[in-house]
Amino acid sequence: MAKIGPGRTGSARAAFTSVDASLRNGATGRAFATLVNVGYQPMSLVRLARFIAAEPDFDTRWRLVVEFLKEYQREPAEMRQELLAEEPGPTGDERWDVLFAGLAEHLAMRDGKDPPRWSASRGLRRFWFPFDTPGARAQALVHAPAAFRRRGVFVADYEIDAA
C-alpha cells in the first residue's frame, strides 16, 4: 500500500511511481509521498544522439545503441518510423553521427519503409570499424549491412540485428 496523501493509503497504479520525498506537513508533521507520472516513451534516434554525446565511454555508448534497438523492436511497426524521422543533432563525433544515418536506413528498409531523408547525406571519408579487432574487422567486412557499408561504417549485421 502506498501513502496517497496525509493519513490516506491506497494501491499505486502501474503507470505511477511513488516517490517518498519525506515531505512534512507543517501542521501535522506527517510524512507523505508524491505520485509522479513516469509513462514509458521509447528512445528515438534524437534522444540516443543526446545520450551518446554526453557519454565518452565506447562500451556505454554501444550499450545505449543496443537499448535503442531493443526498444525499437518492441514498438508496433506503425510507430517505429517516428523513432527515426527526426534528424539527430551532432554528437561531437562524426563516426557516431554517420552510424545513426546507417542505422536509420537499415531499420527503415528492414521494415519495408523508405529511409528518412536526413540520412542520405551522411558518410565518412575514412572507414570506421567500431569493433576494431582483426576478427571483428573480418566479420564486419563480410557482414556489414549495405546501409552502413556505403557510409564507411563497418559493423557486422549480427551486432545490429541481435539486439
Chimera marker file (.cmm) of the C-alpha trace (Angstrom):
<marker_set name="trace">
<marker id="1" x="0.000" y="0.000" z="0.000" r="1" g="1" b="0" radius="0.5"/>
<marker id="2" x="1.262" y="3.451" z="-0.844" r="1" g="1" b="0" radius="0.5"/>
<marker id="3" x="0.518" y="6.646" z="1.012" r="1" g="1" b="0" radius="0.5"/>
<marker id="4" x="-1.610" y="8.794" z="-1.256" r="1" g="1" b="0" radius="0.5"/>
<marker id="5" x="-1.581" y="11.868" z="0.925" r="1" g="1" b="0" radius="0.5"/>
<marker id="6" x="-1.547" y="12.762" z="4.593" r="1" g="1" b="0" radius="0.5"/>
<marker id="7" x="-3.093" y="9.863" z="6.503" r="1" g="1" b="0" radius="0.5"/>
<marker id="8" x="-4.590" y="8.028" z="3.477" r="1" g="1" b="0" radius="0.5"/>
<marker id="9" x="-3.396" y="4.796" z="1.872" r="1" g="1" b="0" radius="0.5"/>
<marker id="10" x="-4.244" y="3.043" z="-1.381" r="1" g="1" b="0" radius="0.5"/>
<marker id="11" x="-2.610" y="0.983" z="-4.089" r="1" g="1" b="0" radius="0.5"/>
<marker id="12" x="-0.376" y="2.823" z="-6.536" r="1" g="1" b="0" radius="0.5"/>
<marker id="13" x="-1.186" y="2.296" z="-10.223" r="1" g="1" b="0" radius="0.5"/>
<marker id="14" x="1.439" y="0.744" z="-12.531" r="1" g="1" b="0" radius="0.5"/>
<marker id="15" x="1.755" y="3.984" z="-14.513" r="1" g="1" b="0" radius="0.5"/>
<marker id="16" x="2.812" y="5.882" z="-11.405" r="1" g="1" b="0" radius="0.5"/>
<marker id="17" x="5.774" y="5.592" z="-9.127" r="1" g="1" b="0" radius="0.5"/>
<marker id="18" x="5.581" y="6.547" z="-5.501" r="1" g="1" b="0" radius="0.5"/>
<marker id="19" x="8.321" y="8.981" z="-4.688" r="1" g="1" b="0" radius="0.5"/>
<marker id="20" x="8.823" y="9.439" z="-0.957" r="1" g="1" b="0" radius="0.5"/>
<marker id="21" x="10.259" y="12.900" z="-0.776" r="1" g="1" b="0" radius="0.5"/>
<marker id="22" x="9.929" y="12.814" z="3.013" r="1" g="1" b="0" radius="0.5"/>
<marker id="23" x="7.934" y="15.988" z="2.872" r="1" g="1" b="0" radius="0.5"/>
<marker id="24" x="6.439" y="17.023" z="6.169" r="1" g="1" b="0" radius="0.5"/>
<marker id="25" x="3.134" y="18.763" z="6.570" r="1" g="1" b="0" radius="0.5"/>
<marker id="26" x="3.945" y="21.719" z="8.815" r="1" g="1" b="0" radius="0.5"/>
<marker id="27" x="0.697" y="21.483" z="10.793" r="1" g="1" b="0" radius="0.5"/>
<marker id="28" x="0.619" y="17.715" z="11.428" r="1" g="1" b="0" radius="0.5"/>
<marker id="29" x="4.245" y="16.685" z="10.977" r="1" g="1" b="0" radius="0.5"/>
<marker id="30" x="3.133" y="13.623" z="8.985" r="1" g="1" b="0" radius="0.5"/>
<marker id="31" x="5.187" y="12.473" z="6.015" r="1" g="1" b="0" radius="0.5"/>
<marker id="32" x="3.549" y="11.815" z="2.664" r="1" g="1" b="0" radius="0.5"/>
<marker id="33" x="4.604" y="10.644" z="-0.751" r="1" g="1" b="0" radius="0.5"/>
<marker id="34" x="4.055" y="12.255" z="-4.104" r="1" g="1" b="0" radius="0.5"/>
<marker id="35" x="2.832" y="10.330" z="-7.143" r="1" g="1" b="0" radius="0.5"/>
<marker id="36" x="4.732" y="11.119" z="-10.316" r="1" g="1" b="0" radius="0.5"/>
<marker id="37" x="3.638" y="10.001" z="-13.774" r="1" g="1" b="0" radius="0.5"/>
<marker id="38" x="6.519" y="8.119" z="-15.403" r="1" g="1" b="0" radius="0.5"/>
<marker id="39" x="4.821" y="6.896" z="-18.572" r="1" g="1" b="0" radius="0.5"/>
<marker id="40" x="7.067" y="4.926" z="-20.891" r="1" g="1" b="0" radius="0.5"/>
<marker id="41" x="8.401" y="6.564" z="-24.034" r="1" g="1" b="0" radius="0.5"/>
<marker id="42" x="10.688" y="4.644" z="-26.392" r="1" g="1" b="0" radius="0.5"/>
<marker id="43" x="14.041" y="6.164" z="-27.240" r="1" g="1" b="0" radius="0.5"/>
<marker id="44" x="14.254" y="7.961" z="-30.569" r="1" g="1" b="0" radius="0.5"/>
<marker id="45" x="17.452" y="8.484" z="-32.542" r="1" g="1" b="0" radius="0.5"/>
<marker id="46" x="17.364" y="12.126" z="-31.425" r="1" g="1" b="0" radius="0.5"/>
<marker id="47" x="17.405" y="11.104" z="-27.752" r="1" g="1" b="0" radius="0.5"/>
<marker id="48" x="20.013" y="8.415" z="-28.423" r="1" g="1" b="0" radius="0.5"/>
<marker id="49" x="22.299" y="11.031" z="-30.005" r="1" g="1" b="0" radius="0.5"/>
<marker id="50" x="21.967" y="13.230" z="-26.905" r="1" g="1" b="0" radius="0.5"/>
<marker id="51" x="22.918" y="10.318" z="-24.646" r="1" g="1" b="0" radius="0.5"/>
<marker id="52" x="25.866" y="9.385" z="-26.887" r="1" g="1" b="0" radius="0.5"/>
<marker id="53" x="27.096" y="12.990" z="-26.940" r="1" g="1" b="0" radius="0.5"/>
<marker id="54" x="27.170" y="13.043" z="-23.138" r="1" g="1" b="0" radius="0.5"/>
<marker id="55" x="28.932" y="9.682" z="-22.767" r="1" g="1" b="0" radius="0.5"/>
<marker id="56" x="32.645" y="9.338" z="-23.643" r="1" g="1" b="0" radius="0.5"/>
<marker id="57" x="32.968" y="5.575" z="-22.977" r="1" g="1" b="0" radius="0.5"/>
<marker id="58" x="32.603" y="3.377" z="-26.088" r="1" g="1" b="0" radius="0.5"/>
<marker id="59" x="31.157" y="0.387" z="-24.215" r="1" g="1" b="0" radius="0.5"/>
<marker id="60" x="28.485" y="2.523" z="-22.597" r="1" g="1" b="0" radius="0.5"/>
<marker id="61" x="27.715" y="4.156" z="-25.928" r="1" g="1" b="0" radius="0.5"/>
<marker id="62" x="27.273" y="0.776" z="-27.577" r="1" g="1" b="0" radius="0.5"/>
<marker id="63" x="25.019" y="-0.406" z="-24.721" r="1" g="1" b="0" radius="0.5"/>
<marker id="64" x="22.853" y="2.652" z="-25.395" r="1" g="1" b="0" radius="0.5"/>
<marker id="65" x="22.642" y="1.691" z="-29.081" r="1" g="1" b="0" radius="0.5"/>
<marker id="66" x="21.638" y="-1.853" z="-28.102" r="1" g="1" b="0" radius="0.5"/>
<marker id="67" x="18.983" y="-0.471" z="-25.751" r="1" g="1" b="0" radius="0.5"/>
<marker id="68" x="17.649" y="1.714" z="-28.578" r="1" g="1" b="0" radius="0.5"/>
<marker id="69" x="17.491" y="-1.320" z="-30.877" r="1" g="1" b="0" radius="0.5"/>
<marker id="70" x="15.602" y="-3.370" z="-28.281" r="1" g="1" b="0" radius="0.5"/>
<marker id="71" x="13.083" y="-0.597" z="-27.721" r="1" g="1" b="0" radius="0.5"/>
<marker id="72" x="12.702" y="-0.117" z="-31.473" r="1" g="1" b="0" radius="0.5"/>
<marker id="73" x="11.880" y="-3.802" z="-31.945" r="1" g="1" b="0" radius="0.5"/>
<marker id="74" x="9.236" y="-3.718" z="-29.201" r="1" g="1" b="0" radius="0.5"/>
<marker id="75" x="7.347" y="-0.849" z="-30.813" r="1" g="1" b="0" radius="0.5"/>
<marker id="76" x="4.465" y="-1.550" z="-33.194" r="1" g="1" b="0" radius="0.5"/>
<marker id="77" x="5.564" y="-1.315" z="-36.829" r="1" g="1" b="0" radius="0.5"/>
<marker id="78" x="3.426" y="1.779" z="-37.450" r="1" g="1" b="0" radius="0.5"/>
<marker id="79" x="5.194" y="3.656" z="-34.621" r="1" g="1" b="0" radius="0.5"/>
<marker id="80" x="8.787" y="2.747" z="-35.495" r="1" g="1" b="0" radius="0.5"/>
<marker id="81" x="9.219" y="5.337" z="-38.243" r="1" g="1" b="0" radius="0.5"/>
<marker id="82" x="8.585" y="8.108" z="-35.715" r="1" g="1" b="0" radius="0.5"/>
<marker id="83" x="11.692" y="6.999" z="-33.805" r="1" g="1" b="0" radius="0.5"/>
<marker id="84" x="13.800" y="7.531" z="-36.941" r="1" g="1" b="0" radius="0.5"/>
<marker id="85" x="12.109" y="10.514" z="-38.590" r="1" g="1" b="0" radius="0.5"/>
<marker id="86" x="13.744" y="13.493" z="-36.882" r="1" g="1" b="0" radius="0.5"/>
<marker id="87" x="17.396" y="14.220" z="-37.639" r="1" g="1" b="0" radius="0.5"/>
<marker id="88" x="19.606" y="13.684" z="-34.594" r="1" g="1" b="0" radius="0.5"/>
<marker id="89" x="21.856" y="16.548" z="-33.606" r="1" g="1" b="0" radius="0.5"/>
<marker id="90" x="25.632" y="16.180" z="-33.768" r="1" g="1" b="0" radius="0.5"/>
<marker id="91" x="27.275" y="14.058" z="-31.085" r="1" g="1" b="0" radius="0.5"/>
<marker id="92" x="30.688" y="15.656" z="-31.446" r="1" g="1" b="0" radius="0.5"/>
<marker id="93" x="31.979" y="12.535" z="-33.198" r="1" g="1" b="0" radius="0.5"/>
<marker id="94" x="31.220" y="12.279" z="-36.925" r="1" g="1" b="0" radius="0.5"/>
<marker id="95" x="31.567" y="8.487" z="-36.832" r="1" g="1" b="0" radius="0.5"/>
<marker id="96" x="28.591" y="8.132" z="-34.475" r="1" g="1" b="0" radius="0.5"/>
<marker id="97" x="26.581" y="10.680" z="-36.470" r="1" g="1" b="0" radius="0.5"/>
<marker id="98" x="27.122" y="8.578" z="-39.599" r="1" g="1" b="0" radius="0.5"/>
<marker id="99" x="26.356" y="5.357" z="-37.725" r="1" g="1" b="0" radius="0.5"/>
<marker id="100" x="22.925" y="6.834" z="-36.854" r="1" g="1" b="0" radius="0.5"/>
<marker id="101" x="22.255" y="7.526" z="-40.546" r="1" g="1" b="0" radius="0.5"/>
<marker id="102" x="23.134" y="3.928" z="-41.400" r="1" g="1" b="0" radius="0.5"/>
<marker id="103" x="21.006" y="2.700" z="-38.536" r="1" g="1" b="0" radius="0.5"/>
<marker id="104" x="18.013" y="4.778" z="-39.662" r="1" g="1" b="0" radius="0.5"/>
<marker id="105" x="18.293" y="3.493" z="-43.234" r="1" g="1" b="0" radius="0.5"/>
<marker id="106" x="18.893" y="-0.120" z="-42.201" r="1" g="1" b="0" radius="0.5"/>
<marker id="107" x="15.944" y="-0.239" z="-39.797" r="1" g="1" b="0" radius="0.5"/>
<marker id="108" x="13.571" y="1.547" z="-42.177" r="1" g="1" b="0" radius="0.5"/>
<marker id="109" x="14.488" y="-0.761" z="-45.062" r="1" g="1" b="0" radius="0.5"/>
<marker id="110" x="14.109" y="-3.817" z="-42.828" r="1" g="1" b="0" radius="0.5"/>
<marker id="111" x="10.575" y="-2.615" z="-42.044" r="1" g="1" b="0" radius="0.5"/>
<marker id="112" x="9.841" y="-2.101" z="-45.748" r="1" g="1" b="0" radius="0.5"/>
<marker id="113" x="9.846" y="1.714" z="-45.437" r="1" g="1" b="0" radius="0.5"/>
<marker id="114" x="11.819" y="4.494" z="-47.059" r="1" g="1" b="0" radius="0.5"/>
<marker id="115" x="14.739" y="5.797" z="-45.001" r="1" g="1" b="0" radius="0.5"/>
<marker id="116" x="14.400" y="9.297" z="-43.559" r="1" g="1" b="0" radius="0.5"/>
<marker id="117" x="15.639" y="11.987" z="-45.944" r="1" g="1" b="0" radius="0.5"/>
<marker id="118" x="18.159" y="13.349" z="-43.455" r="1" g="1" b="0" radius="0.5"/>
<marker id="119" x="20.098" y="10.058" z="-43.527" r="1" g="1" b="0" radius="0.5"/>
<marker id="120" x="21.062" y="10.282" z="-47.215" r="1" g="1" b="0" radius="0.5"/>
<marker id="121" x="23.781" y="12.915" z="-46.866" r="1" g="1" b="0" radius="0.5"/>
<marker id="122" x="25.900" y="11.363" z="-44.128" r="1" g="1" b="0" radius="0.5"/>
<marker id="123" x="29.053" y="9.386" z="-44.867" r="1" g="1" b="0" radius="0.5"/>
<marker id="124" x="32.668" y="9.021" z="-43.773" r="1" g="1" b="0" radius="0.5"/>
<marker id="125" x="35.769" y="9.659" z="-45.875" r="1" g="1" b="0" radius="0.5"/>
<marker id="126" x="37.727" y="7.112" z="-43.852" r="1" g="1" b="0" radius="0.5"/>
<marker id="127" x="36.363" y="3.672" z="-42.870" r="1" g="1" b="0" radius="0.5"/>
<marker id="128" x="35.389" y="3.123" z="-39.238" r="1" g="1" b="0" radius="0.5"/>
<marker id="129" x="35.305" y="-0.236" z="-37.505" r="1" g="1" b="0" radius="0.5"/>
<marker id="130" x="33.578" y="0.291" z="-34.132" r="1" g="1" b="0" radius="0.5"/>
<marker id="131" x="34.775" y="-3.150" z="-33.020" r="1" g="1" b="0" radius="0.5"/>
<marker id="132" x="38.414" y="-2.908" z="-34.024" r="1" g="1" b="0" radius="0.5"/>
<marker id="133" x="39.995" y="-6.320" z="-33.596" r="1" g="1" b="0" radius="0.5"/>
<marker id="134" x="41.263" y="-8.463" z="-36.500" r="1" g="1" b="0" radius="0.5"/>
<marker id="135" x="38.376" y="-10.936" z="-36.110" r="1" g="1" b="0" radius="0.5"/>
<marker id="136" x="35.735" y="-8.230" z="-35.768" r="1" g="1" b="0" radius="0.5"/>
<marker id="137" x="37.129" y="-6.378" z="-38.795" r="1" g="1" b="0" radius="0.5"/>
<marker id="138" x="36.953" y="-9.523" z="-40.927" r="1" g="1" b="0" radius="0.5"/>
<marker id="139" x="33.364" y="-10.195" z="-39.809" r="1" g="1" b="0" radius="0.5"/>
<marker id="140" x="32.350" y="-6.583" z="-40.439" r="1" g="1" b="0" radius="0.5"/>
<marker id="141" x="33.934" y="-6.527" z="-43.915" r="1" g="1" b="0" radius="0.5"/>
<marker id="142" x="31.901" y="-9.585" z="-44.874" r="1" g="1" b="0" radius="0.5"/>
<marker id="143" x="28.689" y="-8.977" z="-42.929" r="1" g="1" b="0" radius="0.5"/>
<marker id="144" x="28.156" y="-5.201" z="-42.671" r="1" g="1" b="0" radius="0.5"/>
<marker id="145" x="24.668" y="-4.249" z="-43.926" r="1" g="1" b="0" radius="0.5"/>
<marker id="146" x="24.685" y="-2.129" z="-47.095" r="1" g="1" b="0" radius="0.5"/>
<marker id="147" x="23.282" y="0.930" z="-45.269" r="1" g="1" b="0" radius="0.5"/>
<marker id="148" x="26.434" y="1.007" z="-43.117" r="1" g="1" b="0" radius="0.5"/>
<marker id="149" x="28.945" y="-0.221" z="-45.678" r="1" g="1" b="0" radius="0.5"/>
<marker id="150" x="28.210" y="2.525" z="-48.214" r="1" g="1" b="0" radius="0.5"/>
<marker id="151" x="28.734" y="5.139" z="-45.493" r="1" g="1" b="0" radius="0.5"/>
<marker id="152" x="32.106" y="3.707" z="-44.437" r="1" g="1" b="0" radius="0.5"/>
<marker id="153" x="30.877" y="2.198" z="-41.145" r="1" g="1" b="0" radius="0.5"/>
<marker id="154" x="31.733" y="-1.469" z="-40.816" r="1" g="1" b="0" radius="0.5"/>
<marker id="155" x="29.794" y="-3.255" z="-38.132" r="1" g="1" b="0" radius="0.5"/>
<marker id="156" x="28.644" y="-6.848" z="-38.576" r="1" g="1" b="0" radius="0.5"/>
<marker id="157" x="24.944" y="-7.386" z="-39.112" r="1" g="1" b="0" radius="0.5"/>
<marker id="158" x="24.690" y="-9.591" z="-36.031" r="1" g="1" b="0" radius="0.5"/>
<marker id="159" x="25.815" y="-6.666" z="-33.863" r="1" g="1" b="0" radius="0.5"/>
<marker id="160" x="22.788" y="-4.717" z="-35.131" r="1" g="1" b="0" radius="0.5"/>
<marker id="161" x="20.200" y="-7.446" z="-35.623" r="1" g="1" b="0" radius="0.5"/>
<marker id="162" x="20.872" y="-9.485" z="-32.487" r="1" g="1" b="0" radius="0.5"/>
<marker id="163" x="19.646" y="-6.738" z="-30.162" r="1" g="1" b="0" radius="0.5"/>
<link id1="1" id2="2" r="1" g="1" b="0" radius="0.2"/>
<link id1="2" id2="3" r="1" g="1" b="0" radius="0.2"/>
<link id1="3" id2="4" r="1" g="1" b="0" radius="0.2"/>
<link id1="4" id2="5" r="1" g="1" b="0" radius="0.2"/>
<link id1="5" id2="6" r="1" g="1" b="0" radius="0.2"/>
<link id1="6" id2="7" r="1" g="1" b="0" radius="0.2"/>
<link id1="7" id2="8" r="1" g="1" b="0" radius="0.2"/>
<link id1="8" id2="9" r="1" g="1" b="0" radius="0.2"/>
<link id1="9" id2="10" r="1" g="1" b="0" radius="0.2"/>
<link id1="10" id2="11" r="1" g="1" b="0" radius="0.2"/>
<link id1="11" id2="12" r="1" g="1" b="0" radius="0.2"/>
<link id1="12" id2="13" r="1" g="1" b="0" radius="0.2"/>
<link id1="13" id2="14" r="1" g="1" b="0" radius="0.2"/>
<link id1="14" id2="15" r="1" g="1" b="0" radius="0.2"/>
<link id1="15" id2="16" r="1" g="1" b="0" radius="0.2"/>
<link id1="16" id2="17" r="1" g="1" b="0" radius="0.2"/>
<link id1="17" id2="18" r="1" g="1" b="0" radius="0.2"/>
<link id1="18" id2="19" r="1" g="1" b="0" radius="0.2"/>
<link id1="19" id2="20" r="1" g="1" b="0" radius="0.2"/>
<link id1="20" id2="21" r="1" g="1" b="0" radius="0.2"/>
<link id1="21" id2="22" r="1" g="1" b="0" radius="0.2"/>
<link id1="22" id2="23" r="1" g="1" b="0" radius="0.2"/>
<link id1="23" id2="24" r="1" g="1" b="0" radius="0.2"/>
<link id1="24" id2="25" r="1" g="1" b="0" radius="0.2"/>
<link id1="25" id2="26" r="1" g="1" b="0" radius="0.2"/>
<link id1="26" id2="27" r="1" g="1" b="0" radius="0.2"/>
<link id1="27" id2="28" r="1" g="1" b="0" radius="0.2"/>
<link id1="28" id2="29" r="1" g="1" b="0" radius="0.2"/>
<link id1="29" id2="30" r="1" g="1" b="0" radius="0.2"/>
<link id1="30" id2="31" r="1" g="1" b="0" radius="0.2"/>
<link id1="31" id2="32" r="1" g="1" b="0" radius="0.2"/>
<link id1="32" id2="33" r="1" g="1" b="0" radius="0.2"/>
<link id1="33" id2="34" r="1" g="1" b="0" radius="0.2"/>
<link id1="34" id2="35" r="1" g="1" b="0" radius="0.2"/>
<link id1="35" id2="36" r="1" g="1" b="0" radius="0.2"/>
<link id1="36" id2="37" r="1" g="1" b="0" radius="0.2"/>
<link id1="37" id2="38" r="1" g="1" b="0" radius="0.2"/>
<link id1="38" id2="39" r="1" g="1" b="0" radius="0.2"/>
<link id1="39" id2="40" r="1" g="1" b="0" radius="0.2"/>
<link id1="40" id2="41" r="1" g="1" b="0" radius="0.2"/>
<link id1="41" id2="42" r="1" g="1" b="0" radius="0.2"/>
<link id1="42" id2="43" r="1" g="1" b="0" radius="0.2"/>
<link id1="43" id2="44" r="1" g="1" b="0" radius="0.2"/>
<link id1="44" id2="45" r="1" g="1" b="0" radius="0.2"/>
<link id1="45" id2="46" r="1" g="1" b="0" radius="0.2"/>
<link id1="46" id2="47" r="1" g="1" b="0" radius="0.2"/>
<link id1="47" id2="48" r="1" g="1" b="0" radius="0.2"/>
<link id1="48" id2="49" r="1" g="1" b="0" radius="0.2"/>
<link id1="49" id2="50" r="1" g="1" b="0" radius="0.2"/>
<link id1="50" id2="51" r="1" g="1" b="0" radius="0.2"/>
<link id1="51" id2="52" r="1" g="1" b="0" radius="0.2"/>
<link id1="52" id2="53" r="1" g="1" b="0" radius="0.2"/>
<link id1="53" id2="54" r="1" g="1" b="0" radius="0.2"/>
<link id1="54" id2="55" r="1" g="1" b="0" radius="0.2"/>
<link id1="55" id2="56" r="1" g="1" b="0" radius="0.2"/>
<link id1="56" id2="57" r="1" g="1" b="0" radius="0.2"/>
<link id1="57" id2="58" r="1" g="1" b="0" radius="0.2"/>
<link id1="58" id2="59" r="1" g="1" b="0" radius="0.2"/>
<link id1="59" id2="60" r="1" g="1" b="0" radius="0.2"/>
<link id1="60" id2="61" r="1" g="1" b="0" radius="0.2"/>
<link id1="61" id2="62" r="1" g="1" b="0" radius="0.2"/>
<link id1="62" id2="63" r="1" g="1" b="0" radius="0.2"/>
<link id1="63" id2="64" r="1" g="1" b="0" radius="0.2"/>
<link id1="64" id2="65" r="1" g="1" b="0" radius="0.2"/>
<link id1="65" id2="66" r="1" g="1" b="0" radius="0.2"/>
<link id1="66" id2="67" r="1" g="1" b="0" radius="0.2"/>
<link id1="67" id2="68" r="1" g="1" b="0" radius="0.2"/>
<link id1="68" id2="69" r="1" g="1" b="0" radius="0.2"/>
<link id1="69" id2="70" r="1" g="1" b="0" radius="0.2"/>
<link id1="70" id2="71" r="1" g="1" b="0" radius="0.2"/>
<link id1="71" id2="72" r="1" g="1" b="0" radius="0.2"/>
<link id1="72" id2="73" r="1" g="1" b="0" radius="0.2"/>
<link id1="73" id2="74" r="1" g="1" b="0" radius="0.2"/>
<link id1="74" id2="75" r="1" g="1" b="0" radius="0.2"/>
<link id1="75" id2="76" r="1" g="1" b="0" radius="0.2"/>
<link id1="76" id2="77" r="1" g="1" b="0" radius="0.2"/>
<link id1="77" id2="78" r="1" g="1" b="0" radius="0.2"/>
<link id1="78" id2="79" r="1" g="1" b="0" radius="0.2"/>
<link id1="79" id2="80" r="1" g="1" b="0" radius="0.2"/>
<link id1="80" id2="81" r="1" g="1" b="0" radius="0.2"/>
<link id1="81" id2="82" r="1" g="1" b="0" radius="0.2"/>
<link id1="82" id2="83" r="1" g="1" b="0" radius="0.2"/>
<link id1="83" id2="84" r="1" g="1" b="0" radius="0.2"/>
<link id1="84" id2="85" r="1" g="1" b="0" radius="0.2"/>
<link id1="85" id2="86" r="1" g="1" b="0" radius="0.2"/>
<link id1="86" id2="87" r="1" g="1" b="0" radius="0.2"/>
<link id1="87" id2="88" r="1" g="1" b="0" radius="0.2"/>
<link id1="88" id2="89" r="1" g="1" b="0" radius="0.2"/>
<link id1="89" id2="90" r="1" g="1" b="0" radius="0.2"/>
<link id1="90" id2="91" r="1" g="1" b="0" radius="0.2"/>
<link id1="91" id2="92" r="1" g="1" b="0" radius="0.2"/>
<link id1="92" id2="93" r="1" g="1" b="0" radius="0.2"/>
<link id1="93" id2="94" r="1" g="1" b="0" radius="0.2"/>
<link id1="94" id2="95" r="1" g="1" b="0" radius="0.2"/>
<link id1="95" id2="96" r="1" g="1" b="0" radius="0.2"/>
<link id1="96" id2="97" r="1" g="1" b="0" radius="0.2"/>
<link id1="97" id2="98" r="1" g="1" b="0" radius="0.2"/>
<link id1="98" id2="99" r="1" g="1" b="0" radius="0.2"/>
<link id1="99" id2="100" r="1" g="1" b="0" radius="0.2"/>
<link id1="100" id2="101" r="1" g="1" b="0" radius="0.2"/>
<link id1="101" id2="102" r="1" g="1" b="0" radius="0.2"/>
<link id1="102" id2="103" r="1" g="1" b="0" radius="0.2"/>
<link id1="103" id2="104" r="1" g="1" b="0" radius="0.2"/>
<link id1="104" id2="105" r="1" g="1" b="0" radius="0.2"/>
<link id1="105" id2="106" r="1" g="1" b="0" radius="0.2"/>
<link id1="106" id2="107" r="1" g="1" b="0" radius="0.2"/>
<link id1="107" id2="108" r="1" g="1" b="0" radius="0.2"/>
<link id1="108" id2="109" r="1" g="1" b="0" radius="0.2"/>
<link id1="109" id2="110" r="1" g="1" b="0" radius="0.2"/>
<link id1="110" id2="111" r="1" g="1" b="0" radius="0.2"/>
<link id1="111" id2="112" r="1" g="1" b="0" radius="0.2"/>
<link id1="112" id2="113" r="1" g="1" b="0" radius="0.2"/>
<link id1="113" id2="114" r="1" g="1" b="0" radius="0.2"/>
<link id1="114" id2="115" r="1" g="1" b="0" radius="0.2"/>
<link id1="115" id2="116" r="1" g="1" b="0" radius="0.2"/>
<link id1="116" id2="117" r="1" g="1" b="0" radius="0.2"/>
<link id1="117" id2="118" r="1" g="1" b="0" radius="0.2"/>
<link id1="118" id2="119" r="1" g="1" b="0" radius="0.2"/>
<link id1="119" id2="120" r="1" g="1" b="0" radius="0.2"/>
<link id1="120" id2="121" r="1" g="1" b="0" radius="0.2"/>
<link id1="121" id2="122" r="1" g="1" b="0" radius="0.2"/>
<link id1="122" id2="123" r="1" g="1" b="0" radius="0.2"/>
<link id1="123" id2="124" r="1" g="1" b="0" radius="0.2"/>
<link id1="124" id2="125" r="1" g="1" b="0" radius="0.2"/>
<link id1="125" id2="126" r="1" g="1" b="0" radius="0.2"/>
<link id1="126" id2="127" r="1" g="1" b="0" radius="0.2"/>
<link id1="127" id2="128" r="1" g="1" b="0" radius="0.2"/>
<link id1="128" id2="129" r="1" g="1" b="0" radius="0.2"/>
<link id1="129" id2="130" r="1" g="1" b="0" radius="0.2"/>
<link id1="130" id2="131" r="1" g="1" b="0" radius="0.2"/>
<link id1="131" id2="132" r="1" g="1" b="0" radius="0.2"/>
<link id1="132" id2="133" r="1" g="1" b="0" radius="0.2"/>
<link id1="133" id2="134" r="1" g="1" b="0" radius="0.2"/>
<link id1="134" id2="135" r="1" g="1" b="0" radius="0.2"/>
<link id1="135" id2="136" r="1" g="1" b="0" radius="0.2"/>
<link id1="136" id2="137" r="1" g="1" b="0" radius="0.2"/>
<link id1="137" id2="138" r="1" g="1" b="0" radius="0.2"/>
<link id1="138" id2="139" r="1" g="1" b="0" radius="0.2"/>
<link id1="139" id2="140" r="1" g="1" b="0" radius="0.2"/>
<link id1="140" id2="141" r="1" g="1" b="0" radius="0.2"/>
<link id1="141" id2="142" r="1" g="1" b="0" radius="0.2"/>
<link id1="142" id2="143" r="1" g="1" b="0" radius="0.2"/>
<link id1="143" id2="144" r="1" g="1" b="0" radius="0.2"/>
<link id1="144" id2="145" r="1" g="1" b="0" radius="0.2"/>
<link id1="145" id2="146" r="1" g="1" b="0" radius="0.2"/>
<link id1="146" id2="147" r="1" g="1" b="0" radius="0.2"/>
<link id1="147" id2="148" r="1" g="1" b="0" radius="0.2"/>
<link id1="148" id2="149" r="1" g="1" b="0" radius="0.2"/>
<link id1="149" id2="150" r="1" g="1" b="0" radius="0.2"/>
<link id1="150" id2="151" r="1" g="1" b="0" radius="0.2"/>
<link id1="151" id2="152" r="1" g="1" b="0" radius="0.2"/>
<link id1="152" id2="153" r="1" g="1" b="0" radius="0.2"/>
<link id1="153" id2="154" r="1" g="1" b="0" radius="0.2"/>
<link id1="154" id2="155" r="1" g="1" b="0" radius="0.2"/>
<link id1="155" id2="156" r="1" g="1" b="0" radius="0.2"/>
<link id1="156" id2="157" r="1" g="1" b="0" radius="0.2"/>
<link id1="157" id2="158" r="1" g="1" b="0" radius="0.2"/>
<link id1="158" id2="159" r="1" g="1" b="0" radius="0.2"/>
<link id1="159" id2="160" r="1" g="1" b="0" radius="0.2"/>
<link id1="160" id2="161" r="1" g="1" b="0" radius="0.2"/>
<link id1="161" id2="162" r="1" g="1" b="0" radius="0.2"/>
<link id1="162" id2="163" r="1" g="1" b="0" radius="0.2"/>
</marker_set>
